[in-house]
Amino acid sequence: MKYTKDHEWLRVEGDLVVVGITEHAATQLGDVVFIELPEVETVVAEGDEVAVIESVKAASDISAPMDGEIVAVNEKLVDKPGLVNEDPTAAWFFKMRVDDLSVLDEFMDEDEYQDLIG
C-alpha cells in the first residue's frame, strides 16, 4: 500500500488503483454518517475533489491522488457509511484507471506514513 499526505491509502489491483482513507483519518473524523461518491467514468485530474465524507465532527473532501478515470465506486458506503469506521482498509471509496502505475512510486510507504502521523 501507498499513502498520501491527505491520509488516503492506495492499493493496486491489476491495472487499477483502489482508494480509501486511512485508519488515522477515520479516527480523526469520528462516526461517519454520509458519503458522496463520484460517478463512474468520470475523468479526474490530481487534486480534483471526487468524493465527500461527512462525520459527526466534520465534512471532508476526498481528492483524486492522481490523474485517471473512476471505473468503480463502493456502493455499500452509500447505505452504510459507518463501514469506514469499522474497517477503513476494507471500506474503499473508488477504483481508478491510471495511464502509468509507476506514479505510485511518488507516494509514501507504510513507514513514511507512520512518521507523518507520529
C-alpha positions in Angstrom: 0.0 0.0 0.0 1.0 3.6 -0.6 -0.3 6.7 1.3 -1.0 10.3 0.5 -0.4 13.4 2.8 -4.2 13.7 2.7 -4.5 10.4 4.6 -5.7 8.3 1.7 -4.4 4.8 1.1 -3.7 3.5 -2.4 -3.7 -0.2 -3.4 -3.0 -1.7 -6.8 -5.4 -4.3 -8.1 -4.4 -5.5 -11.5 -4.3 -2.3 -13.6 -6.4 -0.3 -11.2 -5.7 1.8 -8.1 -8.1 1.4 -5.2 -8.5 4.5 -3.0 -9.7 4.8 0.6 -9.0 6.7 3.7 -6.6 5.6 6.4 -7.5 4.4 9.9 -5.9 7.7 11.2 -8.3 9.7 9.1 -11.3 7.7 10.1 -10.4 8.1 13.8 -9.9 11.9 13.3 -13.3 12.2 11.6 -15.3 10.2 14.2 -18.5 8.5 13.3 -19.0 8.7 9.5 -22.7 9.5 8.7 -22.7 10.3 4.9 -20.5 9.6 1.9 -21.0 11.1 -1.6 -19.1 9.1 -4.2 -18.1 10.1 -7.7 -19.8 9.0 -10.9 -18.3 6.0 -12.7 -16.5 7.0 -15.9 -15.6 10.4 -14.5 -12.1 11.5 -15.7 -10.3 13.3 -12.9 -7.0 15.2 -12.5 -4.8 15.0 -9.5 -6.2 17.2 -6.7 -9.8 17.2 -8.1 -12.5 16.8 -5.4 -14.0 13.4 -6.2 -15.9 12.4 -3.0 -17.3 13.9 0.2 -17.3 12.3 3.6 -19.2 13.7 6.5 -19.0 12.7 10.1 -20.5 13.9 13.3 -17.4 16.2 13.7 -16.7 17.5 10.2 -17.0 17.2 6.4 -14.0 16.4 4.3 -13.3 16.2 0.6 -11.6 13.2 -0.9 -9.3 14.3 -3.7 -8.0 12.4 -6.7 -4.5 11.3 -5.8 -3.5 11.2 -9.5 -4.9 11.7 -13.0 -7.2 8.9 -14.1 -10.7 7.6 -14.7 -13.1 6.5 -12.0 -14.1 3.0 -13.0 -15.9 1.7 -9.9 -17.3 3.0 -6.6 -18.1 1.2 -3.4 -21.9 1.5 -3.3 -22.0 -0.2 0.1 -20.7 3.0 1.6 -23.8 5.0 0.4 -26.1 2.8 2.5 -23.6 2.1 5.4 -21.1 4.9 5.6 -20.1 3.6 9.1 -18.2 0.8 7.4 -15.3 3.3 7.1 -15.1 3.4 10.9 -15.3 -0.4 11.2 -12.5 -1.2 8.8 -11.1 1.7 6.8 -8.8 -0.6 4.8 -11.7 -2.7 3.5 -14.1 0.3 3.0 -12.6 1.6 -0.2 -14.2 4.6 -1.9 -13.4 4.2 -5.6 -11.2 2.5 -8.1 -9.4 4.3 -10.8 -7.6 3.5 -14.0 -4.3 5.4 -14.5 -2.1 5.6 -17.5 1.1 4.7 -15.6 1.2 2.9 -12.3 4.7 4.0 -11.7 3.2 7.3 -10.4 2.6 5.3 -7.2 6.4 5.5 -6.5 5.9 9.1 -5.6 3.7 8.3 -2.6 4.6 7.3 1.0 5.1 3.7 2.1 3.8 2.5 5.5 6.9 3.6 7.4 6.9 7.1 5.9 3.2 7.4 6.6 3.7 6.4 10.2 6.4 9.0 10.6 4.0 11.6 9.2 1.2 10.9 11.7 3.6 10.4 14.6 
